[in-house]
Amino acid sequence: GVVVSDRMSKTRVVEVMTLARHKLYEKVRRHKKRYYAHDEKNESKTGDRVQIEETRPLSKLKRWRVIKIVKKASG
């Protein structure tokens, strides 16, 4: 997914986009979902592409953890 917010300490909002084909019309649709992920060292920044994994509940909303930064944002 792509980090869309890094304003919180040790927390990143990661947006994951998936493609799904409509059953009747066969048109490809985009689905976006946002996950709150834990980033222990505050390494990722907005625009970075990251890999996340599911984990135990860390807070009210956080159930994911940033595993690695796949690609840094340009600029």
N, CA, C and O atoms as CSV, one atom per row, in Angstrom:
chain,resi,resn,atom,element,x,y,z
A,1,GLY,N,N,0.815,-1.190,0.000
A,1,GLY,CA,C,0.000,0.000,0.000
A,1,GLY,C,C,0.853,1.247,0.000
A,1,GLY,O,O,2.080,1.171,0.075
A,2,VAL,N,N,0.208,2.391,-0.084
A,2,VAL,CA,C,0.876,3.683,-0.110
A,2,VAL,C,C,0.536,4.449,1.163
A,2,VAL,O,O,-0.627,4.516,1.560
A,3,VAL,N,N,1.552,5.026,1.803
A,3,VAL,CA,C,1.338,5.818,3.014
A,3,VAL,C,C,0.688,7.137,2.606
A,3,VAL,O,O,1.237,7.880,1.793
A,4,VAL,N,N,-0.486,7.428,3.175
A,4,VAL,CA,C,-1.186,8.669,2.856
A,4,VAL,C,C,-1.124,9.665,4.014
A,4,VAL,O,O,-1.431,10.842,3.828
A,5,SER,N,N,-0.731,9.210,5.205
A,5,SER,CA,C,-0.601,10.114,6.340
A,5,SER,C,C,0.485,9.613,7.278
A,5,SER,O,O,0.555,8.426,7.597
A,6,ASP,N,N,1.347,10.558,7.720
A,6,ASP,CA,C,2.372,10.216,8.699
A,6,ASP,C,C,2.374,11.222,9.849
A,6,ASP,O,O,3.411,11.450,10.473
A,7,ARG,N,N,1.232,11.818,10.127
A,7,ARG,CA,C,1.134,12.854,11.149
A,7,ARG,C,C,1.179,12.308,12.571
A,7,ARG,O,O,1.611,13.011,13.485
A,8,MET,N,N,0.739,11.067,12.774
A,8,MET,CA,C,0.733,10.481,14.108
A,8,MET,C,C,2.081,9.839,14.408
A,8,MET,O,O,2.761,9.347,13.507
A,9,SER,N,N,2.455,9.848,15.670
A,9,SER,CA,C,3.715,9.242,16.071
A,9,SER,C,C,3.591,7.727,16.049
A,9,SER,O,O,2.686,7.167,16.669
A,10,LYS,N,N,4.493,7.063,15.341
A,10,LYS,CA,C,4.557,5.605,15.225
A,10,LYS,C,C,3.335,4.979,14.562
A,10,LYS,O,O,3.135,3.769,14.662
A,11,THR,N,N,2.519,5.779,13.888
A,11,THR,CA,C,1.341,5.271,13.191
A,11,THR,C,C,1.312,5.831,11.784
A,11,THR,O,O,1.562,7.018,11.573
A,12,ARG,N,N,1.006,4.976,10.826
A,12,ARG,CA,C,0.879,5.385,9.439
A,12,ARG,C,C,-0.487,4.948,8.925
A,12,ARG,O,O,-0.984,3.878,9.276
A,13,VAL,N,N,-1.091,5.800,8.081
A,13,VAL,CA,C,-2.325,5.422,7.407
A,13,VAL,C,C,-1.911,4.952,6.023
A,13,VAL,O,O,-1.361,5.717,5.231
A,14,VAL,N,N,-2.183,3.676,5.741
A,14,VAL,CA,C,-1.774,3.058,4.483
A,14,VAL,C,C,-3.018,2.770,3.655
A,14,VAL,O,O,-3.957,2.127,4.124
A,15,GLU,N,N,-3.010,3.256,2.414
A,15,GLU,CA,C,-4.138,3.036,1.516
A,15,GLU,C,C,-3.781,1.926,0.529
A,15,GLU,O,O,-2.774,2.004,-0.175
A,16,VAL,N,N,-4.619,0.899,0.492
A,16,VAL,CA,C,-4.400,-0.247,-0.391
A,16,VAL,C,C,-5.483,-0.223,-1.467
A,16,VAL,O,O,-6.677,-0.175,-1.170
A,17,MET,N,N,-5.037,-0.257,-2.733
A,17,MET,CA,C,-5.971,-0.256,-3.846
A,17,MET,C,C,-5.992,-1.629,-4.501
A,17,MET,O,O,-4.944,-2.192,-4.820
A,18,THR,N,N,-7.192,-2.161,-4.697
A,18,THR,CA,C,-7.351,-3.438,-5.381
A,18,THR,C,C,-8.257,-3.242,-6.594
A,18,THR,O,O,-9.098,-2.344,-6.624
A,19,LEU,N,N,-8.069,-4.089,-7.577
A,19,LEU,CA,C,-8.908,-4.059,-8.772
A,19,LEU,C,C,-9.864,-5.240,-8.720
A,19,LEU,O,O,-9.463,-6.359,-8.402
A,20,ALA,N,N,-11.127,-4.987,-9.032
A,20,ALA,CA,C,-12.140,-6.042,-9.035
A,20,ALA,C,C,-13.027,-5.880,-10.258
A,20,ALA,O,O,-13.414,-4.769,-10.623
A,21,ARG,N,N,-13.338,-6.992,-10.875
A,21,ARG,CA,C,-14.190,-6.960,-12.054
A,21,ARG,C,C,-15.657,-7.094,-11.636
A,21,ARG,O,O,-16.001,-7.939,-10.811
A,22,HIS,N,N,-16.519,-6.246,-12.218
A,22,HIS,CA,C,-17.942,-6.291,-11.928
A,22,HIS,C,C,-18.533,-7.590,-12.482
A,22,HIS,O,O,-18.229,-7.983,-13.608
A,23,LYS,N,N,-19.376,-8.251,-11.691
A,23,LYS,CA,C,-19.893,-9.568,-12.096
A,23,LYS,C,C,-20.754,-9.507,-13.357
A,23,LYS,O,O,-20.639,-10.370,-14.228
A,24,LEU,N,N,-21.605,-8.504,-13.458
A,24,LEU,CA,C,-22.514,-8.424,-14.597
A,24,LEU,C,C,-21.911,-7.656,-15.775
A,24,LEU,O,O,-21.957,-8.123,-16.913
A,25,TYR,N,N,-21.349,-6.485,-15.499
A,25,TYR,CA,C,-20.900,-5.608,-16.575
A,25,TYR,C,C,-19.442,-5.814,-16.961
A,25,TYR,O,O,-18.990,-5.271,-17.969
A,26,GLU,N,N,-18.702,-6.588,-16.175
A,26,GLU,CA,C,-17.314,-6.932,-16.471
A,26,GLU,C,C,-16.368,-5.731,-16.506
A,26,GLU,O,O,-15.240,-5.842,-16.987
A,27,LYS,N,N,-16.821,-4.595,-16.001
A,27,LYS,CA,C,-15.947,-3.413,-15.946
A,27,LYS,C,C,-15.025,-3.538,-14.738
A,27,LYS,O,O,-15.447,-3.956,-13.661
A,28,VAL,N,N,-13.765,-3.170,-14.932
A,28,VAL,CA,C,-12.797,-3.239,-13.834
A,28,VAL,C,C,-12.972,-2.007,-12.952
A,28,VAL,O,O,-12.936,-0.874,-13.432
A,29,ARG,N,N,-13.163,-2.248,-11.651
A,29,ARG,CA,C,-13.365,-1.169,-10.694
A,29,ARG,C,C,-12.223,-1.139,-9.695
A,29,ARG,O,O,-11.632,-2.172,-9.379
A,30,ARG,N,N,-11.919,0.050,-9.202
A,30,ARG,CA,C,-10.896,0.205,-8.178
A,30,ARG,C,C,-11.549,0.303,-6.808
A,30,ARG,O,O,-12.536,1.015,-6.623
A,31,HIS,N,N,-10.986,-0.418,-5.860
A,31,HIS,CA,C,-11.442,-0.347,-4.479
A,31,HIS,C,C,-10.288,0.145,-3.631
A,31,HIS,O,O,-9.172,-0.361,-3.748
A,32,LYS,N,N,-10.544,1.131,-2.773
A,32,LYS,CA,C,-9.514,1.625,-1.861
A,32,LYS,C,C,-9.926,1.310,-0.436
A,32,LYS,O,O,-11.096,1.422,-0.068
A,33,LYS,N,N,-8.947,0.917,0.355
A,33,LYS,CA,C,-9.192,0.674,1.768
A,33,LYS,C,C,-8.023,1.235,2.555
A,33,LYS,O,O,-6.871,1.114,2.139
A,34,ARG,N,N,-8.317,1.844,3.684
A,34,ARG,CA,C,-7.274,2.442,4.521
A,34,ARG,C,C,-7.052,1.605,5.770
A,34,ARG,O,O,-7.997,1.149,6.413
A,35,TYR,N,N,-5.789,1.418,6.092
A,35,TYR,CA,C,-5.401,0.662,7.280
A,35,TYR,C,C,-4.499,1.527,8.148
A,35,TYR,O,O,-3.658,2.268,7.638
A,36,TYR,N,N,-4.677,1.428,9.461
A,36,TYR,CA,C,-3.775,2.084,10.403
A,36,TYR,C,C,-2.694,1.074,10.756
A,36,TYR,O,O,-2.980,0.002,11.289
A,37,ALA,N,N,-1.447,1.427,10.454
A,37,ALA,CA,C,-0.343,0.492,10.639
A,37,ALA,C,C,0.690,1.082,11.598
A,37,ALA,O,O,0.919,2.292,11.616
A,38,HIS,N,N,1.307,0.214,12.389
A,38,HIS,CA,C,2.314,0.609,13.363
A,38,HIS,C,C,3.684,0.665,12.698
A,38,HIS,O,O,4.106,-0.288,12.043
A,39,ASP,N,N,4.373,1.787,12.872
A,39,ASP,CA,C,5.729,1.971,12.346
A,39,ASP,C,C,6.613,2.373,13.517
A,39,ASP,O,O,6.678,3.547,13.882
A,40,GLU,N,N,7.285,1.404,14.098
A,40,GLU,CA,C,8.017,1.595,15.352
A,40,GLU,C,C,9.072,2.696,15.278
A,40,GLU,O,O,9.203,3.483,16.216
A,41,LYS,N,N,9.831,2.767,14.176
A,41,LYS,CA,C,10.948,3.712,14.083
A,41,LYS,C,C,10.607,4.988,13.311
A,41,LYS,O,O,11.496,5.794,13.039
A,42,ASN,N,N,9.349,5.181,12.958
A,42,ASN,CA,C,8.918,6.357,12.187
A,42,ASN,C,C,9.744,6.527,10.915
A,42,ASN,O,O,10.122,7.646,10.569
A,43,GLU,N,N,10.026,5.434,10.220
A,43,GLU,CA,C,10.873,5.478,9.027
A,43,GLU,C,C,10.109,5.886,7.767
A,43,GLU,O,O,10.651,6.607,6.930
A,44,SER,N,N,8.876,5.443,7.619
A,44,SER,CA,C,8.128,5.714,6.392
A,44,SER,C,C,7.531,7.117,6.419
A,44,SER,O,O,7.185,7.644,7.477
A,45,LYS,N,N,7.420,7.708,5.230
A,45,LYS,CA,C,6.862,9.047,5.069
A,45,LYS,C,C,5.729,8.998,4.055
A,45,LYS,O,O,5.543,7.986,3.379
A,46,THR,N,N,4.979,10.075,3.946
A,46,THR,CA,C,3.871,10.154,3.008
A,46,THR,C,C,4.364,9.922,1.579
A,46,THR,O,O,5.351,10.518,1.149
A,47,GLY,N,N,3.672,9.058,0.858
A,47,GLY,CA,C,4.029,8.743,-0.524
A,47,GLY,C,C,4.845,7.483,-0.676
A,47,GLY,O,O,4.976,6.974,-1.789
A,48,ASP,N,N,5.403,6.956,0.413
A,48,ASP,CA,C,6.183,5.725,0.344
A,48,ASP,C,C,5.271,4.528,0.091
A,48,ASP,O,O,4.139,4.477,0.572
A,49,ARG,N,N,5.789,3.565,-0.674
A,49,ARG,CA,C,5.071,2.300,-0.868
A,49,ARG,C,C,5.620,1.321,0.166
A,49,ARG,O,O,6.825,1.078,0.222
A,50,VAL,N,N,4.725,0.758,0.986
A,50,VAL,CA,C,5.151,-0.104,2.086
A,50,VAL,C,C,4.429,-1.445,2.033
A,50,VAL,O,O,3.395,-1.595,1.382
A,51,GLN,N,N,5.006,-2.408,2.734
A,51,GLN,CA,C,4.380,-3.713,2.884
A,51,GLN,C,C,3.923,-3.817,4.329
A,51,GLN,O,O,4.687,-3.506,5.242
A,52,ILE,N,N,2.665,-4.256,4.554
A,52,ILE,CA,C,2.121,-4.369,5.904
A,52,ILE,C,C,1.676,-5.799,6.162
A,52,ILE,O,O,1.401,-6.558,5.233
A,53,GLU,N,N,1.609,-6.152,7.445
A,53,GLU,CA,C,1.091,-7.469,7.811
A,53,GLU,C,C,0.145,-7.316,8.988
A,53,GLU,O,O,0.266,-6.387,9.786
A,54,GLU,N,N,-0.790,-8.234,9.083
A,54,GLU,CA,C,-1.756,-8.218,10.165
A,54,GLU,C,C,-1.078,-8.652,11.458
A,54,GLU,O,O,-0.193,-9.507,11.451
A,55,THR,N,N,-1.503,-8.052,12.566
A,55,THR,CA,C,-0.924,-8.371,13.869
A,55,THR,C,C,-2.011,-8.288,14.936
A,55,THR,O,O,-3.173,-8.022,14.632
A,56,ARG,N,N,-1.626,-8.515,16.173
A,56,ARG,CA,C,-2.590,-8.409,17.270
A,56,ARG,C,C,-3.048,-6.957,17.400
A,56,ARG,O,O,-2.358,-6.058,16.918
A,57,PRO,N,N,-4.186,-6.706,18.034
A,57,PRO,CA,C,-4.625,-5.319,18.215
A,57,PRO,C,C,-3.622,-4.522,19.038
A,57,PRO,O,O,-3.286,-4.905,20.159
A,58,LEU,N,N,-3.150,-3.422,18.482
A,58,LEU,CA,C,-2.185,-2.565,19.160
A,58,LEU,C,C,-2.863,-1.340,19.780
A,58,LEU,O,O,-2.336,-0.751,20.723
A,59,SER,N,N,-4.015,-0.959,19.259
A,59,SER,CA,C,-4.798,0.146,19.797
A,59,SER,C,C,-6.226,-0.011,19.281
A,59,SER,O,O,-6.595,-1.065,18.763
A,60,LYS,N,N,-7.017,1.035,19.426
A,60,LYS,CA,C,-8.413,0.969,18.986
A,60,LYS,C,C,-8.534,0.668,17.491
A,60,LYS,O,O,-9.400,-0.104,17.077
A,61,LEU,N,N,-7.665,1.277,16.685
A,61,LEU,CA,C,-7.752,1.121,15.232
A,61,LEU,C,C,-6.613,0.325,14.612
A,61,LEU,O,O,-6.765,-0.216,13.517
A,62,LYS,N,N,-5.470,0.243,15.298
A,62,LYS,CA,C,-4.286,-0.378,14.687
A,62,LYS,C,C,-4.295,-1.897,14.851
A,62,LYS,O,O,-4.266,-2.422,15.965
A,63,ARG,N,N,-4.335,-2.590,13.704
A,63,ARG,CA,C,-4.239,-4.050,13.672
A,63,ARG,C,C,-3.223,-4.509,12.637
A,63,ARG,O,O,-3.192,-5.686,12.279
A,64,TRP,N,N,-2.390,-3.588,12.151
A,64,TRP,CA,C,-1.423,-3.865,11.102
A,64,TRP,C,C,-0.071,-3.310,11.501
A,64,TRP,O,O,0.017,-2.417,12.344
A,65,ARG,N,N,0.985,-3.837,10.897
A,65,ARG,CA,C,2.349,-3.415,11.187
A,65,ARG,C,C,3.094,-3.246,9.866
A,65,ARG,O,O,2.958,-4.063,8.956
A,66,VAL,N,N,3.885,-2.173,9.773
A,66,VAL,CA,C,4.702,-1.946,8.578
A,66,VAL,C,C,5.890,-2.892,8.628
A,66,VAL,O,O,6.670,-2.867,9.580
A,67,ILE,N,N,6.031,-3.734,7.595
A,67,ILE,CA,C,7.113,-4.711,7.532
A,67,ILE,C,C,8.352,-4.088,6.905
A,67,ILE,O,O,9.443,-4.147,7.473
A,68,LYS,N,N,8.175,-3.483,5.719
A,68,LYS,CA,C,9.321,-2.877,5.046
A,68,LYS,C,C,8.841,-1.796,4.098
A,68,LYS,O,O,7.678,-1.764,3.696
A,69,ILE,N,N,9.755,-0.920,3.754
A,69,ILE,CA,C,9.488,0.119,2.771
A,69,ILE,C,C,9.933,-0.430,1.422
A,69,ILE,O,O,11.118,-0.688,1.211
A,70,VAL,N,N,8.983,-0.608,0.511
A,70,VAL,CA,C,9.275,-1.176,-0.794
A,70,VAL,C,C,9.919,-0.132,-1.703
A,70,VAL,O,O,10.891,-0.418,-2.403
A,71,LYS,N,N,9.357,1.105,-1.684
A,71,LYS,CA,C,9.865,2.172,-2.542
A,71,LYS,C,C,9.660,3.507,-1.851
A,71,LYS,O,O,8.557,3.814,-1.400
A,72,LYS,N,N,10.724,4.303,-1.765
A,72,LYS,CA,C,10.643,5.619,-1.163
A,72,LYS,C,C,9.967,6.594,-2.130
A,72,LYS,O,O,10.071,6.449,-3.348
A,73,ALA,N,N,9.270,7.593,-1.566
A,73,ALA,CA,C,8.617,8.604,-2.394
A,73,ALA,C,C,9.663,9.478,-3.067
A,73,ALA,O,O,10.698,9.782,-2.474
A,74,SER,N,N,9.401,9.880,-4.288
A,74,SER,CA,C,10.346,10.731,-4.988
A,74,SER,C,C,10.203,12.170,-4.492
A,74,SER,O,O,9.092,12.642,-4.246
A,75,GLY,N,N,11.314,12.851,-4.350
A,75,GLY,CA,C,11.292,14.245,-3.948
A,75,GLY,C,C,11.502,14.408,-2.549
A,75,GLY,O,O,11.511,15.535,-2.054
